[in-house]
Amino acid sequence: MITHRRVLRIAAPIVLSNATVPLLGAVDTAVVGQIGQAAPIGAVGIGAVVLAGLYWVFGFLRMGTTGLVAQAQGRGDAQEVSATLIRALLIAGVAGLGLMALQGPLVWAAFRMAPASAEVELLARHYLGIRIWGAPATIGLYALTGWLIALERTRAVLVLQLCMNGLNVVLDLAFVPGLGWGVRGVAAATLIAEWSGLALALWYARGALRPAWGAVLDRARLGAMARVNGDIMIRSVLLQGCFTGFMFLGAGQGDVVLAANQVLLQFLEVTAYALDGFAFAAETLVGQAVGLRAPRQVRLAARVTGQWAAGGALLLALAFGAAGPWIIDAMAAAPEVRAAARAYLPWLVAAPLIGVASWMFDGIFIGATLTREMRNAMVVSVGVYAGAAAVLVPAFGNHGLWAALMALNLARAVTMARLYPRAEARAA
């Protein structure tokens, strides 16, 4: 039975888990900042961004695994629940080994696109040379996290995140101030935490790690998984392209606008972290309803999770309206950046209310594995965004740029809303 309590039981641990992610980045920066030099801070920052970009490509494993496993769970197919996880872990292993093997050209390409000083680049290469050995673990954790969410084991996800980040912080303090390892110490701490996290996640999934290999290698299932993951990857690349374009268009309006936009994008990041829990709940509950062949349950799951997400979006909008200026002042010291960010703050007050529908439809469509529809909706929405930016930015500057970004999320919501009946039909 889909109830408000069940939705909160799934969503609350995800929200708490997400809250620990920015904290870890802050600790990494603070620890390496105690060295007293600028270059180590820049090296850790650049290295982390490069790896995040590489790993982000494989984020489809989290979403695709959740949708497929939730459906298998809904129809009571324990063998497929296990087989889907093994397939995802195999993909993660191959991807991780590939990144390790190609680390030389990948790092070279990264520094050609984002050149840094010789000192920062040298230290960043040391950082990346250690962290890259955690690639199979990090990508494998995407698959395992998706699997745990699909089975409503989000408390395990919270414990996993707390243990990983807690260990990382302890090792940061031991390796950097304690042993004086500098940038290498930060990288080593994260590497150990990643592999420890994978070991803990595998322990949580131990009951599913003895699959029938005939089921794992079933051609039809492999093909379905490839299609789902491929659609999600294309959709995610398009979405990332929109944000990259946003940053470039903002940069073209000067350093102050660029800095103000960077500050305000943190509001969007907080919004995503806060509402992710409800979107994940939608993935799980809609997926299980599709597996059960219960269209009414799909509708109920969409409604209940959507109600909580809408309430959360309203609270975020109120919080940003009330505390936004103080938050801006805490993140930016330059008076001109503060003034610019405050001028554009109303867009961030509106952002949760405008964007919540698109984020929740993402969760519904992932649960129903309507990934082709989600991909196509993104293609249309990117066209709307590009057209809006082309018209509004020359006319209204940065206000036009933010309006174009809001148009992107509104277009995503409208296009997926029109396709929503297919989610219920999927369960018929």
Contacts in CASP RR format, 6 or more apart in sequence:
PFRMAT RR
TARGET T0000
AUTHOR 0000-0000-0000
METHOD contacts of the structure
MODEL  1
MITHRRVLRIAAPIVLSNATVPLLGAVDTAVVGQIGQAAPIGAVGIGAVV
LAGLYWVFGFLRMGTTGLVAQAQGRGDAQEVSATLIRALLIAGVAGLGLM
ALQGPLVWAAFRMAPASAEVELLARHYLGIRIWGAPATIGLYALTGWLIA
LERTRAVLVLQLCMNGLNVVLDLAFVPGLGWGVRGVAAATLIAEWSGLAL
ALWYARGALRPAWGAVLDRARLGAMARVNGDIMIRSVLLQGCFTGFMFLG
AGQGDVVLAANQVLLQFLEVTAYALDGFAFAAETLVGQAVGLRAPRQVRL
AARVTGQWAAGGALLLALAFGAAGPWIIDAMAAAPEVRAAARAYLPWLVA
APLIGVASWMFDGIFIGATLTREMRNAMVVSVGVYAGAAAVLVPAFGNHG
LWAALMALNLARAVTMARLYPRAEARAA
2 285 0 8 1.000
2 289 0 8 1.000
2 297 0 8 1.000
2 300 0 8 1.000
2 301 0 8 1.000
2 304 0 8 1.000
3 304 0 8 1.000
4 304 0 8 1.000
4 308 0 8 1.000
6 152 0 8 1.000
6 285 0 8 1.000
7 278 0 8 1.000
7 281 0 8 1.000
7 285 0 8 1.000
7 304 0 8 1.000
7 305 0 8 1.000
7 308 0 8 1.000
8 308 0 8 1.000
9 152 0 8 1.000
9 154 0 8 1.000
10 149 0 8 1.000
10 152 0 8 1.000
10 154 0 8 1.000
10 277 0 8 1.000
10 280 0 8 1.000
10 281 0 8 1.000
10 284 0 8 1.000
10 285 0 8 1.000
11 154 0 8 1.000
11 277 0 8 1.000
11 278 0 8 1.000
11 280 0 8 1.000
11 281 0 8 1.000
11 305 0 8 1.000
11 308 0 8 1.000
12 154 0 8 1.000
12 277 0 8 1.000
13 154 0 8 1.000
13 155 0 8 1.000
13 157 0 8 1.000
13 158 0 8 1.000
14 149 0 8 1.000
14 154 0 8 1.000
14 157 0 8 1.000
14 158 0 8 1.000
14 276 0 8 1.000
14 277 0 8 1.000
14 280 0 8 1.000
14 281 0 8 1.000
15 273 0 8 1.000
15 274 0 8 1.000
15 276 0 8 1.000
15 277 0 8 1.000
16 158 0 8 1.000
17 154 0 8 1.000
17 157 0 8 1.000
17 158 0 8 1.000
17 160 0 8 1.000
17 161 0 8 1.000
17 162 0 8 1.000
18 273 0 8 1.000
18 274 0 8 1.000
18 276 0 8 1.000
18 277 0 8 1.000
19 273 0 8 1.000
20 161 0 8 1.000
20 162 0 8 1.000
20 165 0 8 1.000
21 161 0 8 1.000
21 165 0 8 1.000
21 273 0 8 1.000
22 269 0 8 1.000
22 273 0 8 1.000
23 165 0 8 1.000
24 165 0 8 1.000
24 168 0 8 1.000
24 169 0 8 1.000
25 48 0 8 1.000
27 168 0 8 1.000
27 169 0 8 1.000
27 172 0 8 1.000
28 44 0 8 1.000
28 48 0 8 1.000
28 168 0 8 1.000
28 172 0 8 1.000
28 186 0 8 1.000
28 190 0 8 1.000
29 41 0 8 1.000
29 44 0 8 1.000
29 45 0 8 1.000
31 172 0 8 1.000
31 173 0 8 1.000
31 176 0 8 1.000
31 177 0 8 1.000
31 186 0 8 1.000
32 40 0 8 1.000
32 41 0 8 1.000
32 44 0 8 1.000
32 176 0 8 1.000
32 182 0 8 1.000
32 183 0 8 1.000
32 186 0 8 1.000
33 40 0 8 1.000
33 41 0 8 1.000
34 176 0 8 1.000
34 177 0 8 1.000
35 176 0 8 1.000
35 182 0 8 1.000
39 117 0 8 1.000
39 119 0 8 1.000
39 120 0 8 1.000
39 123 0 8 1.000
40 123 0 8 1.000
40 182 0 8 1.000
40 183 0 8 1.000
42 116 0 8 1.000
42 120 0 8 1.000
42 123 0 8 1.000
42 124 0 8 1.000
43 116 0 8 1.000
43 120 0 8 1.000
43 121 0 8 1.000
43 122 0 8 1.000
43 123 0 8 1.000
43 124 0 8 1.000
43 126 0 8 1.000
43 127 0 8 1.000
43 183 0 8 1.000
44 124 0 8 1.000
44 127 0 8 1.000
44 183 0 8 1.000
44 186 0 8 1.000
45 124 0 8 1.000
46 114 0 8 1.000
46 116 0 8 1.000
46 120 0 8 1.000
46 124 0 8 1.000
47 124 0 8 1.000
47 127 0 8 1.000
47 128 0 8 1.000
47 131 0 8 1.000
49 114 0 8 1.000
50 107 0 8 1.000
50 110 0 8 1.000
50 114 0 8 1.000
50 124 0 8 1.000
50 128 0 8 1.000
51 128 0 8 1.000
51 131 0 8 1.000
51 132 0 8 1.000
54 99 0 8 1.000
54 106 0 8 1.000
54 135 0 8 1.000
55 135 0 8 1.000
55 138 0 8 1.000
55 139 0 8 1.000
55 142 0 8 1.000
56 236 0 8 1.000
56 240 0 8 1.000
57 233 0 8 1.000
57 237 0 8 1.000
58 91 0 8 1.000
58 92 0 8 1.000
58 95 0 8 1.000
58 139 0 8 1.000
58 142 0 8 1.000
59 142 0 8 1.000
59 232 0 8 1.000
59 233 0 8 1.000
59 236 0 8 1.000
60 228 0 8 1.000
60 229 0 8 1.000
60 230 0 8 1.000
60 232 0 8 1.000
60 233 0 8 1.000
60 236 0 8 1.000
61 88 0 8 1.000
61 91 0 8 1.000
61 92 0 8 1.000
61 139 0 8 1.000
61 140 0 8 1.000
61 142 0 8 1.000
61 143 0 8 1.000
61 146 0 8 1.000
61 229 0 8 1.000
62 142 0 8 1.000
62 143 0 8 1.000
62 145 0 8 1.000
62 146 0 8 1.000
62 149 0 8 1.000
63 146 0 8 1.000
63 232 0 8 1.000
63 283 0 8 1.000
63 366 0 8 1.000
64 146 0 8 1.000
64 225 0 8 1.000
64 228 0 8 1.000
64 229 0 8 1.000
64 232 0 8 1.000
64 366 0 8 1.000
64 369 0 8 1.000
64 371 0 8 1.000
65 84 0 8 1.000
65 85 0 8 1.000
65 88 0 8 1.000
65 142 0 8 1.000
65 143 0 8 1.000
65 146 0 8 1.000
65 147 0 8 1.000
65 150 0 8 1.000
66 146 0 8 1.000
66 147 0 8 1.000
66 149 0 8 1.000
66 150 0 8 1.000
66 280 0 8 1.000
66 283 0 8 1.000
66 284 0 8 1.000
66 366 0 8 1.000
66 367 0 8 1.000
67 150 0 8 1.000
67 228 0 8 1.000
67 283 0 8 1.000
67 284 0 8 1.000
67 287 0 8 1.000
67 366 0 8 1.000
67 367 0 8 1.000
67 369 0 8 1.000
68 80 0 8 1.000
68 84 0 8 1.000
68 150 0 8 1.000
68 224 0 8 1.000
68 225 0 8 1.000
68 228 0 8 1.000
68 369 0 8 1.000
69 81 0 8 1.000
69 84 0 8 1.000
69 85 0 8 1.000
69 146 0 8 1.000
69 147 0 8 1.000
69 150 0 8 1.000
69 151 0 8 1.000
70 150 0 8 1.000
70 151 0 8 1.000
70 283 0 8 1.000
70 284 0 8 1.000
70 285 0 8 1.000
70 286 0 8 1.000
70 287 0 8 1.000
70 288 0 8 1.000
70 290 0 8 1.000
70 291 0 8 1.000
70 367 0 8 1.000
71 287 0 8 1.000
71 288 0 8 1.000
71 290 0 8 1.000
71 291 0 8 1.000
71 367 0 8 1.000
71 369 0 8 1.000
72 78 0 8 1.000
72 80 0 8 1.000
72 81 0 8 1.000
72 84 0 8 1.000
72 291 0 8 1.000
73 81 0 8 1.000
73 150 0 8 1.000
73 151 0 8 1.000
73 288 0 8 1.000
73 291 0 8 1.000
74 287 0 8 1.000
74 288 0 8 1.000
74 289 0 8 1.000
74 290 0 8 1.000
74 291 0 8 1.000
74 292 0 8 1.000
75 291 0 8 1.000
75 292 0 8 1.000
75 293 0 8 1.000
76 291 0 8 1.000
79 211 0 8 1.000
79 212 0 8 1.000
79 215 0 8 1.000
80 215 0 8 1.000
80 221 0 8 1.000
81 147 0 8 1.000
81 150 0 8 1.000
81 151 0 8 1.000
81 208 0 8 1.000
82 207 0 8 1.000
82 208 0 8 1.000
82 209 0 8 1.000
82 210 0 8 1.000
82 211 0 8 1.000
82 215 0 8 1.000
83 211 0 8 1.000
83 212 0 8 1.000
83 215 0 8 1.000
83 216 0 8 1.000
83 218 0 8 1.000
83 221 0 8 1.000
84 147 0 8 1.000
84 221 0 8 1.000
84 225 0 8 1.000
85 143 0 8 1.000
85 144 0 8 1.000
85 147 0 8 1.000
85 205 0 8 1.000
85 208 0 8 1.000
85 209 0 8 1.000
85 211 0 8 1.000
86 208 0 8 1.000
86 209 0 8 1.000
86 211 0 8 1.000
86 216 0 8 1.000
87 216 0 8 1.000
87 221 0 8 1.000
87 222 0 8 1.000
87 225 0 8 1.000
88 140 0 8 1.000
88 142 0 8 1.000
88 143 0 8 1.000
88 147 0 8 1.000
88 225 0 8 1.000
89 140 0 8 1.000
89 143 0 8 1.000
89 144 0 8 1.000
90 216 0 8 1.000
91 143 0 8 1.000
91 229 0 8 1.000
92 136 0 8 1.000
92 139 0 8 1.000
92 140 0 8 1.000
92 142 0 8 1.000
92 143 0 8 1.000
93 136 0 8 1.000
93 139 0 8 1.000
93 140 0 8 1.000
95 135 0 8 1.000
95 136 0 8 1.000
95 139 0 8 1.000
96 134 0 8 1.000
96 135 0 8 1.000
96 136 0 8 1.000
96 139 0 8 1.000
97 135 0 8 1.000
97 136 0 8 1.000
98 135 0 8 1.000
99 106 0 8 1.000
99 132 0 8 1.000
99 135 0 8 1.000
100 132 0 8 1.000
100 133 0 8 1.000
100 135 0 8 1.000
100 136 0 8 1.000
103 128 0 8 1.000
103 129 0 8 1.000
103 132 0 8 1.000
107 125 0 8 1.000
107 128 0 8 1.000
107 129 0 8 1.000
111 121 0 8 1.000
111 124 0 8 1.000
115 121 0 8 1.000
116 124 0 8 1.000
123 183 0 8 1.000
124 183 0 8 1.000
126 183 0 8 1.000
126 184 0 8 1.000
126 187 0 8 1.000
127 183 0 8 1.000
127 184 0 8 1.000
127 186 0 8 1.000
127 187 0 8 1.000
128 187 0 8 1.000
129 187 0 8 1.000
130 184 0 8 1.000
130 185 0 8 1.000
130 187 0 8 1.000
130 188 0 8 1.000
130 191 0 8 1.000
131 187 0 8 1.000
131 190 0 8 1.000
131 191 0 8 1.000
133 191 0 8 1.000
134 191 0 8 1.000
134 194 0 8 1.000
134 195 0 8 1.000
136 198 0 8 1.000
137 194 0 8 1.000
137 195 0 8 1.000
137 197 0 8 1.000
137 198 0 8 1.000
138 194 0 8 1.000
140 198 0 8 1.000
140 201 0 8 1.000
141 160 0 8 1.000
141 194 0 8 1.000
141 197 0 8 1.000
141 198 0 8 1.000
141 201 0 8 1.000
144 198 0 8 1.000
144 201 0 8 1.000
144 202 0 8 1.000
144 204 0 8 1.000
144 205 0 8 1.000
145 157 0 8 1.000
145 160 0 8 1.000
145 201 0 8 1.000
147 205 0 8 1.000
147 208 0 8 1.000
148 154 0 8 1.000
148 156 0 8 1.000
148 157 0 8 1.000
148 160 0 8 1.000
148 201 0 8 1.000
148 204 0 8 1.000
148 205 0 8 1.000
149 157 0 8 1.000
149 280 0 8 1.000
149 283 0 8 1.000
149 284 0 8 1.000
150 283 0 8 1.000
150 284 0 8 1.000
150 287 0 8 1.000
151 284 0 8 1.000
152 284 0 8 1.000
153 204 0 8 1.000
154 277 0 8 1.000
154 280 0 8 1.000
156 204 0 8 1.000
159 200 0 8 1.000
160 197 0 8 1.000
160 200 0 8 1.000
160 201 0 8 1.000
160 204 0 8 1.000
163 196 0 8 1.000
163 197 0 8 1.000
163 200 0 8 1.000
164 193 0 8 1.000
164 194 0 8 1.000
164 196 0 8 1.000
164 197 0 8 1.000
164 200 0 8 1.000
165 193 0 8 1.000
166 193 0 8 1.000
167 189 0 8 1.000
167 192 0 8 1.000
167 193 0 8 1.000
167 196 0 8 1.000
168 189 0 8 1.000
168 190 0 8 1.000
168 192 0 8 1.000
168 193 0 8 1.000
171 185 0 8 1.000
171 188 0 8 1.000
171 189 0 8 1.000
171 192 0 8 1.000
171 193 0 8 1.000
172 185 0 8 1.000
172 186 0 8 1.000
172 189 0 8 1.000
174 189 0 8 1.000
175 181 0 8 1.000
175 182 0 8 1.000
175 184 0 8 1.000
175 185 0 8 1.000
175 186 0 8 1.000
175 188 0 8 1.000
175 189 0 8 1.000
176 182 0 8 1.000
176 185 0 8 1.000
176 186 0 8 1.000
176 189 0 8 1.000
179 185 0 8 1.000
181 188 0 8 1.000
202 209 0 8 1.000
215 221 0 8 1.000
224 369 0 8 1.000
227 371 0 8 1.000
227 372 0 8 1.000
228 369 0 8 1.000
228 371 0 8 1.000
230 371 0 8 1.000
231 371 0 8 1.000
231 372 0 8 1.000
231 374 0 8 1.000
231 375 0 8 1.000
232 366 0 8 1.000
232 371 0 8 1.000
232 374 0 8 1.000
232 375 0 8 1.000
234 375 0 8 1.000
234 378 0 8 1.000
235 371 0 8 1.000
235 374 0 8 1.000
235 375 0 8 1.000
235 378 0 8 1.000
238 375 0 8 1.000
238 378 0 8 1.000
238 379 0 8 1.000
238 382 0 8 1.000
239 378 0 8 1.000
242 382 0 8 1.000
242 385 0 8 1.000
242 405 0 8 1.000
242 408 0 8 1.000
246 261 0 8 1.000
246 401 0 8 1.000
246 404 0 8 1.000
246 405 0 8 1.000
247 258 0 8 1.000
247 261 0 8 1.000
247 262 0 8 1.000
249 389 0 8 1.000
249 393 0 8 1.000
249 401 0 8 1.000
250 257 0 8 1.000
250 258 0 8 1.000
250 261 0 8 1.000
250 398 0 8 1.000
250 401 0 8 1.000
251 257 0 8 1.000
251 258 0 8 1.000
252 258 0 8 1.000
253 397 0 8 1.000
253 398 0 8 1.000
253 401 0 8 1.000
256 334 0 8 1.000
256 336 0 8 1.000
256 337 0 8 1.000
256 340 0 8 1.000
257 340 0 8 1.000
257 398 0 8 1.000
259 332 0 8 1.000
259 334 0 8 1.000
259 337 0 8 1.000
259 340 0 8 1.000
260 332 0 8 1.000
260 337 0 8 1.000
260 340 0 8 1.000
260 341 0 8 1.000
260 343 0 8 1.000
260 344 0 8 1.000
260 398 0 8 1.000
261 344 0 8 1.000
261 398 0 8 1.000
261 401 0 8 1.000
263 328 0 8 1.000
263 331 0 8 1.000
263 332 0 8 1.000
263 337 0 8 1.000
263 341 0 8 1.000
264 328 0 8 1.000
264 341 0 8 1.000
264 344 0 8 1.000
264 345 0 8 1.000
264 347 0 8 1.000
264 348 0 8 1.000
266 331 0 8 1.000
267 320 0 8 1.000
267 324 0 8 1.000
267 327 0 8 1.000
267 348 0 8 1.000
267 351 0 8 1.000
268 348 0 8 1.000
268 351 0 8 1.000
270 316 0 8 1.000
271 313 0 8 1.000
271 316 0 8 1.000
271 351 0 8 1.000
271 352 0 8 1.000
272 359 0 8 1.000
274 312 0 8 1.000
274 316 0 8 1.000
275 309 0 8 1.000
275 312 0 8 1.000
275 313 0 8 1.000
275 316 0 8 1.000
275 352 0 8 1.000
275 356 0 8 1.000
275 359 0 8 1.000
275 360 0 8 1.000
276 359 0 8 1.000
278 305 0 8 1.000
278 306 0 8 1.000
278 308 0 8 1.000
278 309 0 8 1.000
278 312 0 8 1.000
278 360 0 8 1.000
279 305 0 8 1.000
279 309 0 8 1.000
279 359 0 8 1.000
279 360 0 8 1.000
279 362 0 8 1.000
279 363 0 8 1.000
280 363 0 8 1.000
281 301 0 8 1.000
281 305 0 8 1.000
281 308 0 8 1.000
282 301 0 8 1.000
282 302 0 8 1.000
282 305 0 8 1.000
282 306 0 8 1.000
282 360 0 8 1.000
282 363 0 8 1.000
282 364 0 8 1.000
282 367 0 8 1.000
283 363 0 8 1.000
283 364 0 8 1.000
283 366 0 8 1.000
283 367 0 8 1.000
284 367 0 8 1.000
285 297 0 8 1.000
285 301 0 8 1.000
285 304 0 8 1.000
285 305 0 8 1.000
286 298 0 8 1.000
286 301 0 8 1.000
286 302 0 8 1.000
286 363 0 8 1.000
286 364 0 8 1.000
286 367 0 8 1.000
286 368 0 8 1.000
286 423 0 8 1.000
287 298 0 8 1.000
287 367 0 8 1.000
287 368 0 8 1.000
287 369 0 8 1.000
288 297 0 8 1.000
289 295 0 8 1.000
289 297 0 8 1.000
289 298 0 8 1.000
289 300 0 8 1.000
289 301 0 8 1.000
289 427 0 8 1.000
290 298 0 8 1.000
290 367 0 8 1.000
290 368 0 8 1.000
290 369 0 8 1.000
290 423 0 8 1.000
290 426 0 8 1.000
290 427 0 8 1.000
291 427 0 8 1.000
292 427 0 8 1.000
293 427 0 8 1.000
293 428 0 8 1.000
294 427 0 8 1.000
295 424 0 8 1.000
295 425 0 8 1.000
295 427 0 8 1.000
295 428 0 8 1.000
297 427 0 8 1.000
298 364 0 8 1.000
298 368 0 8 1.000
298 423 0 8 1.000
298 424 0 8 1.000
298 426 0 8 1.000
298 427 0 8 1.000
299 424 0 8 1.000
301 364 0 8 1.000
302 360 0 8 1.000
302 364 0 8 1.000
302 420 0 8 1.000
302 423 0 8 1.000
305 360 0 8 1.000
306 356 0 8 1.000
306 360 0 8 1.000
309 356 0 8 1.000
309 359 0 8 1.000
309 360 0 8 1.000
310 356 0 8 1.000
312 352 0 8 1.000
312 356 0 8 1.000
313 352 0 8 1.000
313 353 0 8 1.000
313 355 0 8 1.000
313 356 0 8 1.000
314 352 0 8 1.000
314 353 0 8 1.000
316 352 0 8 1.000
317 349 0 8 1.000
317 350 0 8 1.000
317 351 0 8 1.000
317 352 0 8 1.000
317 353 0 8 1.000
320 327 0 8 1.000
320 345 0 8 1.000
320 348 0 8 1.000
320 349 0 8 1.000
320 352 0 8 1.000
321 345 0 8 1.000
321 349 0 8 1.000
324 345 0 8 1.000
324 348 0 8 1.000
325 342 0 8 1.000
325 345 0 8 1.000
328 338 0 8 1.000
328 341 0 8 1.000
328 342 0 8 1.000
328 345 0 8 1.000
329 338 0 8 1.000
332 338 0 8 1.000
332 341 0 8 1.000
340 398 0 8 1.000
344 398 0 8 1.000
344 399 0 8 1.000
344 402 0 8 1.000
347 399 0 8 1.000
347 402 0 8 1.000
347 403 0 8 1.000
347 405 0 8 1.000
347 406 0 8 1.000
350 406 0 8 1.000
351 406 0 8 1.000
351 409 0 8 1.000
354 406 0 8 1.000
354 409 0 8 1.000
354 410 0 8 1.000
354 413 0 8 1.000
355 406 0 8 1.000
355 409 0 8 1.000
355 410 0 8 1.000
355 412 0 8 1.000
355 413 0 8 1.000
357 409 0 8 1.000
357 413 0 8 1.000
357 417 0 8 1.000
358 409 0 8 1.000
358 410 0 8 1.000
358 412 0 8 1.000
358 413 0 8 1.000
358 416 0 8 1.000
361 374 0 8 1.000
361 412 0 8 1.000
361 413 0 8 1.000
361 416 0 8 1.000
361 417 0 8 1.000
361 420 0 8 1.000
362 374 0 8 1.000
362 412 0 8 1.000
362 416 0 8 1.000
364 416 0 8 1.000
364 420 0 8 1.000
364 423 0 8 1.000
365 371 0 8 1.000
365 373 0 8 1.000
365 374 0 8 1.000
365 416 0 8 1.000
365 419 0 8 1.000
365 423 0 8 1.000
366 374 0 8 1.000
368 422 0 8 1.000
368 423 0 8 1.000
368 426 0 8 1.000
368 427 0 8 1.000
369 426 0 8 1.000
370 419 0 8 1.000
370 422 0 8 1.000
370 423 0 8 1.000
370 426 0 8 1.000
373 416 0 8 1.000
373 419 0 8 1.000
373 422 0 8 1.000
374 416 0 8 1.000
376 415 0 8 1.000
377 412 0 8 1.000
377 415 0 8 1.000
377 416 0 8 1.000
377 419 0 8 1.000
378 412 0 8 1.000
380 411 0 8 1.000
380 415 0 8 1.000
381 408 0 8 1.000
381 411 0 8 1.000
381 412 0 8 1.000
381 415 0 8 1.000
382 408 0 8 1.000
383 411 0 8 1.000
384 407 0 8 1.000
384 408 0 8 1.000
384 411 0 8 1.000
385 404 0 8 1.000
385 405 0 8 1.000
385 407 0 8 1.000
385 408 0 8 1.000
385 411 0 8 1.000
387 404 0 8 1.000
388 400 0 8 1.000
388 403 0 8 1.000
388 404 0 8 1.000
388 407 0 8 1.000
388 408 0 8 1.000
389 400 0 8 1.000
389 401 0 8 1.000
389 404 0 8 1.000
392 399 0 8 1.000
392 400 0 8 1.000
392 401 0 8 1.000
392 403 0 8 1.000
392 404 0 8 1.000
393 400 0 8 1.000
393 401 0 8 1.000
393 404 0 8 1.000
396 403 0 8 1.000
END
